[in-house]
Structures are given as C-alpha cells and as structure tokens.
Amino acid sequence: MARQWAPVVEATEKFTVLRDPERPSGRLLRQGGMDASYVDLADPSHLEFDYLRWLRAVVEAAGARHVVHVGGAACALARALAAARPADLQEVVEVDPDVLEISRRHLGLRRTPGLKVRAGEGRAILAARTPGSVDAVVVDAFVGARVPRELVTAEAFAAFARVAALVAVNVVDAKPLDEAAAIAAGLATAFPHVLAAGPGAVVARRRGGNVILVGSRAPLPLERLHARLAADPSPAVAGAFETGGAPPFRDG
C-alpha cells in the first residue's frame, strides 16, 4: 500500500514538505510534483532514496574525503556522509537558494561539522578551484527529470576532472537510455575508468530507471562496491555501461 503523505508541513508555489506517516521524524520535499529530497530529522545517516545509498557506496568505496555535491536540495547525502565522518568535508553547491531556505526551515539543515552549503552554480564554482583540490564531485541536479545539460557535457567533465579524481552522476532515463549513454560517453572523454551502478536491468539498458554513472582516474575497488550494492535494501550491481557508440554531449 502506498504511503499517505500527510499532513503538509508547508506548501508554497514551488515546494511541498510532508511528514512521513511511517517514520515520525521523516520529511519529504516535493518540487513541481516530483520527490526532490527526503531526510530523517532524528537520523541523518538514513537515506530513504535508493540511488542516494548507491551514491554513498560509490563515494565510500573510492575513499573520497572531500566531496563537492553539485545540486543538493535538502542535502541528504552530504549530511549522511558528514554524520559518518565529520572530519571529512562535504560541500554542497545548490543553484536554487529557495530550496536551501525551506530546507533550513523545515528539513533540519543546520551548520554541522564537515558540511558546507552554499548557493551557486556548480560548474562555475568548480572552475575556480585549484587542480586536484577535490576527491570527488557528485552531480545530483535536475531540471524536471533531466540533469542540466551544462553539467554533463564533455567539456564539463573535463573541467571536473581537472579538480577531482572521481565524478558520479545520478541519471534518470527511459529505455533505451540514450541520455545516459551520452553522459557515459562524456565521462569516458575525461576519465580512463567508467562504470555504472544501479539495478542490473538498468545497467544493461534493458529498462529505464535511476543509474549512477561514474568516471574515475583510478579503478574502484569493485569487490567492496559490489558487496555494498548487493546488500542494499534495493540491491544493485556495478559494471560497464555500453554506450553503443553514442557521442557525448557538447557545450553549445
């Protein structure tokens, strides 16, 4: 049975915040009718969305300690990582200051050791960084159901690779996953190692859904990553993502 998300904590023209009927401290943020973020006010380590747990598995398997999150909404992943390792640094760059404001009011976003949040455009902020100054960049930003194109071109990935050893992108795509294929092709222009994490049928491009696309300078420890993904409540796999010769997206 589907959850009956009620009552509403706050509703604006852009956002709705709801209480989780099954988890009293759980809060769901909806934007434009889509689920944008979920946080547990009492337990920042709890990640309700499966793709965020898969992203956490990738970041932790890579041993990334300084992570820049491009897009964040309520900053659920960054907060979970900061709670687990407050000596590390999670930086969130969110282009919409309104989502940060509602997250501070109703979704428990506070100053926390190991967490830095700012409003801004992720690609521009990373372009100003010193080469090699970041361990990983996580792109979890959407306009509607798509990642903003300017964040997933070959030129964008080249810029991210200048400052980070790993880039992970959350993609939602319908079969035959042509958008995901173009993003994976773009990652391959910037990184020698590219893999996908998600449900086996999605990684194999047999059905649509969420898939995490990862480009890295060094191979990831696949045995550790496979174990984490297989043990998830929504089991996933990690492996090659066939682009079928799709060209990468390009600026302009």
C-alpha positions as CSV (number, residue, x, y, z in Angstrom):
1,M,0.0,0.0,0.0
2,A,1.3,3.4,-0.9
3,R,2.1,5.8,1.9
4,Q,-0.4,8.5,2.7
5,W,1.8,11.5,2.9
6,A,0.0,13.9,5.3
7,P,-0.3,16.3,6.8
8,V,1.5,19.0,4.9
9,V,4.2,20.8,6.9
10,E,4.4,23.7,4.4
11,A,3.3,24.3,0.9
12,T,4.5,27.1,-1.4
13,E,4.2,27.6,-5.2
14,K,7.5,25.7,-5.7
15,F,7.7,23.3,-2.8
16,T,5.7,21.0,-0.5
17,V,7.1,19.5,2.7
18,L,5.3,16.4,4.1
19,R,5.6,14.2,7.1
20,D,6.3,10.5,6.6
21,P,3.4,8.5,8.2
22,E,5.7,5.5,8.7
23,R,8.6,7.5,10.2
24,P,7.6,10.3,12.5
25,S,10.9,12.2,12.0
26,G,10.9,11.7,8.3
27,R,10.3,14.6,5.9
28,L,9.7,14.5,2.2
29,L,10.4,17.5,-0.1
30,R,8.4,17.7,-3.3
31,Q,9.2,20.2,-6.1
32,G,6.9,20.5,-9.0
33,G,5.1,17.3,-8.1
34,M,8.3,15.3,-8.0
35,D,10.1,13.9,-4.9
36,A,13.2,16.0,-4.6
37,S,14.6,15.0,-1.2
38,Y,14.0,13.1,2.0
39,V,15.6,13.5,5.4
40,D,15.2,12.0,8.8
41,L,15.4,14.8,11.3
42,A,16.4,12.3,14.0
43,D,18.9,10.3,12.0
44,P,20.9,12.0,9.3
45,S,22.5,8.6,8.3
46,H,19.2,7.4,7.0
47,L,18.9,7.7,3.2
48,E,15.4,6.8,2.0
49,F,16.1,7.0,-1.7
50,D,17.9,4.0,-3.1
51,Y,20.0,6.0,-5.6
52,L,21.5,8.0,-2.7
53,R,22.5,4.9,-0.9
54,W,24.2,3.7,-4.2
55,L,26.0,7.0,-4.5
56,R,27.1,6.7,-0.8
57,A,28.5,3.3,-1.6
58,V,30.5,4.7,-4.6
59,V,31.9,7.6,-2.6
60,E,32.9,5.4,0.3
61,A,34.4,2.7,-1.9
62,A,36.5,5.4,-3.5
63,G,37.7,6.7,-0.1
64,A,36.7,10.2,-1.1
65,R,37.1,12.6,1.8
66,H,36.5,15.9,0.2
67,V,33.4,15.8,-1.9
68,V,31.6,18.6,-3.8
69,H,27.9,17.9,-4.3
70,V,26.5,19.8,-7.3
71,G,22.8,20.0,-6.5
72,G,21.6,19.0,-3.1
73,A,18.0,20.0,-2.3
74,A,17.9,19.2,1.4
75,C,21.5,17.9,1.2
76,A,20.5,14.4,2.4
77,L,23.6,12.6,1.0
78,A,26.1,15.2,2.2
79,R,24.5,15.2,5.6
80,A,24.7,11.4,5.9
81,L,28.4,11.4,4.9
82,A,29.2,14.3,7.2
83,A,27.4,12.5,10.1
84,A,29.5,9.4,9.5
85,R,32.8,11.2,9.0
86,P,32.7,14.8,10.4
87,A,36.5,15.2,9.9
88,D,35.9,14.9,6.1
89,L,34.4,17.8,4.1
90,Q,31.1,17.7,2.2
91,E,30.5,20.8,0.1
92,V,27.0,21.4,-1.4
93,V,26.5,23.8,-4.2
94,E,22.8,24.4,-4.9
95,V,21.7,26.7,-7.6
96,D,18.3,27.5,-6.1
97,P,18.6,29.4,-2.8
98,D,14.8,28.9,-2.2
99,V,15.4,25.1,-1.7
100,L,18.1,25.8,0.8
101,E,15.8,28.2,2.7
102,I,12.9,25.8,3.0
103,S,15.4,23.1,4.0
104,R,16.7,25.3,6.8
105,R,13.1,26.0,8.0
106,H,11.6,22.5,7.8
107,L,14.2,19.9,6.9
108,G,16.7,20.3,9.6
109,L,19.5,21.8,7.5
110,R,22.0,23.3,10.0
111,R,25.6,24.2,10.4
112,T,27.3,20.8,11.0
113,P,30.9,19.7,11.3
114,G,32.1,18.5,7.9
115,L,29.3,20.2,6.0
116,K,29.4,23.4,4.0
117,V,26.4,24.6,2.0
118,R,26.2,27.5,-0.5
119,A,24.0,28.8,-3.2
120,G,25.7,29.0,-6.6
121,E,26.3,27.3,-10.0
122,G,28.4,24.2,-9.5
123,R,30.3,24.2,-12.8
124,A,31.4,27.8,-12.3
125,I,32.4,27.3,-8.7
126,L,34.5,24.2,-9.6
127,A,36.1,26.1,-12.5
128,A,37.7,28.4,-9.9
129,R,39.2,25.6,-7.9
130,T,42.8,24.6,-7.7
131,P,43.6,21.5,-9.8
132,G,43.4,18.3,-7.8
133,S,41.8,20.0,-4.8
134,V,38.8,17.8,-4.5
135,D,38.5,14.0,-4.2
136,A,35.1,13.6,-5.8
137,V,32.3,15.5,-7.5
138,V,28.7,14.2,-7.1
139,V,26.2,15.6,-9.6
140,D,22.6,15.2,-8.4
141,A,20.8,18.1,-10.0
142,F,17.7,18.1,-12.1
143,V,15.5,20.4,-14.2
144,G,12.4,18.3,-14.4
145,A,13.6,14.8,-14.8
146,R,16.9,15.6,-16.6
147,V,20.3,16.6,-15.4
148,P,21.0,20.2,-16.7
149,R,22.9,19.7,-19.9
150,E,25.7,22.2,-19.0
151,L,26.7,19.8,-16.2
152,V,27.1,16.7,-18.3
153,T,28.9,17.7,-21.5
154,A,32.4,16.5,-22.4
155,E,33.7,20.0,-21.6
156,A,32.0,20.0,-18.2
157,F,33.6,16.6,-17.3
158,A,37.0,17.8,-18.5
159,A,36.6,20.8,-16.1
160,F,35.5,18.5,-13.2
161,A,38.4,16.0,-13.9
162,R,40.8,18.9,-13.5
163,V,39.9,19.3,-9.9
164,A,38.6,15.8,-8.9
165,A,39.7,12.2,-9.2
166,L,36.1,10.9,-9.5
167,V,32.8,12.2,-10.8
168,A,29.5,10.4,-10.1
169,V,26.3,11.5,-11.8
170,N,22.7,10.4,-10.9
171,V,20.7,9.9,-14.1
172,V,17.1,9.1,-14.6
173,D,16.3,7.9,-18.1
174,A,13.8,5.8,-20.0
175,K,14.6,2.9,-22.2
176,P,16.8,2.7,-24.3
177,L,18.7,5.1,-22.0
178,D,20.2,7.2,-24.8
179,E,20.7,10.2,-22.5
180,A,22.6,8.0,-20.0
181,A,24.7,6.7,-22.9
182,A,25.7,10.2,-24.0
183,I,26.6,11.1,-20.4
184,A,28.7,7.9,-20.0
185,A,30.4,8.7,-23.3
186,G,31.2,12.2,-22.0
187,L,32.7,10.7,-18.8
188,A,34.9,8.4,-21.0
189,T,36.4,11.5,-22.7
190,A,37.7,12.7,-19.3
191,F,38.4,9.6,-17.3
192,P,40.1,6.3,-18.1
193,H,37.6,4.3,-16.0
194,V,33.8,4.5,-16.4
195,L,31.2,2.3,-14.7
196,A,27.6,2.3,-13.8
197,A,25.8,1.4,-10.6
198,G,22.1,0.5,-10.4
199,P,19.6,-2.3,-10.9
200,G,21.1,-4.9,-13.3
201,A,18.4,-4.4,-15.9
202,V,19.0,-0.6,-16.0
203,V,22.8,-1.0,-16.1
204,A,22.3,-3.4,-19.0
205,R,19.9,-0.9,-20.7
206,R,17.0,-3.3,-20.7
207,R,14.7,-1.0,-18.8
208,G,14.7,2.6,-17.6
209,G,15.2,4.0,-14.2
210,N,17.9,5.5,-12.0
211,V,21.5,4.7,-12.8
212,I,24.7,6.2,-11.2
213,L,27.4,6.8,-13.9
214,V,30.9,7.1,-12.5
215,G,34.2,8.3,-14.1
216,S,37.4,7.8,-12.2
217,R,41.1,8.4,-12.5
218,A,41.9,5.0,-10.8
219,P,39.9,1.8,-10.8
220,L,37.4,1.5,-8.0
221,P,37.6,-1.5,-5.6
222,L,34.9,-3.5,-7.3
223,E,34.7,-6.3,-4.8
224,R,33.9,-3.8,-1.9
225,L,31.5,-1.9,-4.1
226,H,29.7,-5.0,-5.3
227,A,29.2,-6.1,-1.7
228,R,27.8,-2.8,-0.6
229,L,25.4,-2.6,-3.5
230,A,24.2,-6.2,-3.2
231,A,23.4,-5.7,0.5
232,D,21.3,-2.6,-0.1
233,P,17.5,-2.9,0.5
234,S,17.2,-2.1,-3.2
235,P,20.0,-4.4,-4.5
236,A,22.2,-3.0,-7.3
237,V,25.2,-4.0,-9.4
238,A,28.2,-2.2,-10.7
239,G,29.6,-2.8,-14.2
240,A,30.3,-1.5,-17.6
241,F,27.7,0.7,-19.3
242,E,27.6,0.2,-23.0
243,T,27.2,3.5,-24.9
244,G,26.6,1.9,-28.2
245,G,28.9,4.4,-29.8
246,A,26.7,7.3,-28.7
247,P,28.5,10.7,-29.0
248,P,29.0,12.8,-25.8
249,F,27.0,15.9,-25.2
250,R,29.0,19.1,-26.1
251,D,28.8,22.7,-25.0
252,G,26.7,24.8,-27.3
